[in-house]
Amino acid sequence: MNFQTAVKTCLSKYVTFKGRASRSEYWWFTLFNTGGQIVLMIIDIAVLGMAEFTPLTTLFALALFLPGISVTVRRLHDTDHVGWWFWIVLVPLLGWLLLIYWMIIRAPKATTALGLTLLVTAATGPNLMRSSRNRLFRALVIDPGINPPEKPCRATWPHG
């Protein structure tokens, strides 16, 4: 996911706390949020001459407050954590460090297989998609004997 797509996705999912957010989506949006606040802080101080009260920075921070929380919660879901773990930030220092660690780590492989996009072979794809959700899960995640696909095709998870 690139910068522009990540920002569009996070702003379109303004208060969507369900689903998952990839590492790239989270970090691109965090870069956008931090960079925007720095640029607007410079404009507030240099152009408007306001050092104590920064109206542009404040409005920008308020506008991105909820999308920032929602992308963090979705990122927690991607790392197999419940969204309520977001509140660990209230624990001084240790909470922030733990949350940053969770934002940095890769999603577990089983979680990736349960995401919205699955890779299946073109030859077995229709047969796998006709099977039940549990059989599909066993075939893709639990059974390590399945060979990697020669020609992958995209298929969406049957029930989102």
C-alpha positions as CSV (number, residue, x, y, z in Angstrom):
1,M,0.0,0.0,0.0
2,N,1.4,3.4,-0.9
3,F,1.1,6.8,0.9
4,Q,-1.9,8.1,-1.1
5,T,-3.9,4.9,-0.8
6,A,-3.2,4.6,2.9
7,V,-4.4,8.1,3.6
8,K,-7.5,7.7,1.5
9,T,-8.3,4.4,3.1
10,C,-7.9,5.8,6.6
11,L,-10.0,8.9,5.9
12,S,-12.7,6.8,4.2
13,K,-12.8,4.5,7.2
14,Y,-13.1,7.5,9.5
15,V,-14.7,5.7,12.5
16,T,-14.5,2.1,11.3
17,F,-13.2,0.0,14.2
18,K,-13.8,-3.4,12.6
19,G,-11.5,-5.0,10.2
20,R,-7.7,-4.9,9.8
21,A,-5.1,-2.4,8.9
22,S,-1.7,-3.4,7.5
23,R,1.6,-2.1,8.8
24,S,2.0,0.1,5.7
25,E,-1.5,1.5,6.1
26,Y,-0.8,2.4,9.7
27,W,2.6,3.9,9.3
28,W,1.8,5.9,6.1
29,F,-1.2,7.4,7.9
30,T,1.0,8.2,11.0
31,L,3.5,9.9,8.7
32,F,0.7,11.9,7.1
33,N,-0.6,12.9,10.5
34,T,2.8,13.8,11.9
35,G,4.0,15.6,8.8
36,G,0.8,17.6,8.5
37,Q,1.0,18.8,12.1
38,I,4.7,19.8,11.7
39,V,3.9,21.8,8.4
40,L,0.9,23.5,10.0
41,M,2.8,24.3,13.1
42,I,5.4,26.1,11.0
43,I,2.7,28.0,9.2
44,D,1.0,28.9,12.5
45,I,4.2,30.3,13.9
46,A,5.9,31.8,10.9
47,V,2.9,33.2,8.9
48,L,0.2,33.8,11.6
49,G,2.7,34.6,14.3
50,M,0.9,32.5,16.9
51,A,3.2,30.4,19.1
52,E,0.9,29.9,22.1
53,F,-2.3,29.0,20.2
54,T,-2.0,27.3,16.9
55,P,-5.4,27.1,15.2
56,L,-4.4,25.3,12.0
57,T,-2.5,22.6,13.9
58,T,-5.3,22.2,16.4
59,L,-8.0,21.8,13.7
60,F,-5.9,19.3,11.8
61,A,-5.2,17.3,15.0
62,L,-9.0,17.3,15.8
63,A,-9.9,16.2,12.3
64,L,-7.5,13.3,12.4
65,F,-8.1,12.3,16.0
66,L,-10.8,9.6,15.3
67,P,-9.2,8.2,12.1
68,G,-6.0,7.9,14.1
69,I,-7.7,5.8,16.8
70,S,-9.6,3.7,14.3
71,V,-6.5,2.8,12.3
72,T,-4.7,1.9,15.5
73,V,-7.5,-0.4,16.6
74,R,-7.6,-2.0,13.1
75,R,-3.8,-2.5,13.3
76,L,-4.3,-4.1,16.7
77,H,-6.8,-6.5,15.1
78,D,-4.2,-7.4,12.5
79,T,-1.8,-8.4,15.2
80,D,-4.4,-10.6,16.9
81,H,-5.1,-8.1,19.7
82,V,-8.5,-6.8,20.8
83,G,-9.0,-3.1,20.0
84,W,-9.5,-2.3,23.7
85,W,-5.7,-2.7,24.1
86,F,-5.5,0.8,22.6
87,W,-6.1,2.1,26.2
88,I,-2.7,0.7,27.2
89,V,-1.4,4.1,26.2
90,L,-2.8,5.4,29.5
91,V,0.0,3.5,31.3
92,P,3.0,5.9,31.3
93,L,5.9,5.0,29.1
94,L,5.5,1.2,29.3
95,G,2.0,1.4,27.6
96,W,3.4,3.6,24.7
97,L,6.3,1.3,24.2
98,L,4.1,-1.8,24.1
99,L,1.7,-0.2,21.7
100,I,4.5,0.9,19.4
101,Y,5.9,-2.7,19.5
102,W,2.5,-4.1,18.4
103,M,2.4,-1.5,15.6
104,I,5.8,-2.6,14.3
105,I,5.5,-6.4,14.4
106,R,4.2,-8.4,11.4
107,A,0.8,-10.0,11.6
108,P,0.9,-13.7,12.4
109,K,0.7,-16.0,9.4
110,A,-2.7,-17.5,10.4
111,T,-4.1,-14.0,10.7
112,T,-2.8,-13.1,7.2
113,A,-4.6,-16.2,5.8
114,L,-7.8,-15.1,7.5
115,G,-7.7,-11.7,6.0
116,L,-9.9,-10.5,3.2
117,T,-7.7,-11.7,0.4
118,L,-6.6,-15.3,0.0
119,L,-4.3,-16.9,-2.5
120,V,-5.5,-20.1,-4.0
121,T,-4.4,-21.9,-7.2
122,A,-6.5,-21.4,-10.3
123,A,-7.0,-25.1,-10.6
124,T,-8.3,-25.8,-7.1
125,G,-9.8,-22.3,-6.5
126,P,-13.4,-23.1,-7.5
127,N,-13.3,-26.4,-5.5
128,L,-11.9,-24.7,-2.4
129,M,-14.4,-21.9,-2.6
130,R,-17.3,-24.4,-2.9
131,S,-16.2,-26.0,0.3
132,S,-17.3,-24.8,3.8
133,R,-15.4,-22.1,5.6
134,N,-13.9,-24.5,8.1
135,R,-12.5,-26.8,5.3
136,L,-11.1,-23.7,3.6
137,F,-9.4,-22.7,6.8
138,R,-7.9,-26.1,7.3
139,A,-6.7,-26.3,3.8
140,L,-5.0,-23.0,3.8
141,V,-3.7,-22.6,7.3
142,I,-3.5,-25.8,9.3
143,D,-2.4,-28.3,6.6
144,P,1.2,-27.5,5.8
145,G,1.3,-30.2,3.1
146,I,-0.3,-28.0,0.5
147,N,2.1,-26.8,-2.1
148,P,2.4,-23.1,-2.8
149,P,0.3,-22.0,-5.7
150,E,1.9,-21.9,-9.1
151,K,-0.4,-19.3,-10.5
152,P,-2.1,-17.4,-7.7
153,C,-5.5,-15.8,-8.2
154,R,-7.3,-13.5,-5.8
155,A,-10.4,-14.7,-4.0
156,T,-12.3,-13.0,-1.3
157,W,-13.3,-14.6,1.9
158,P,-16.8,-15.9,1.6
159,H,-18.3,-14.1,4.6
160,G,-16.1,-11.0,4.9
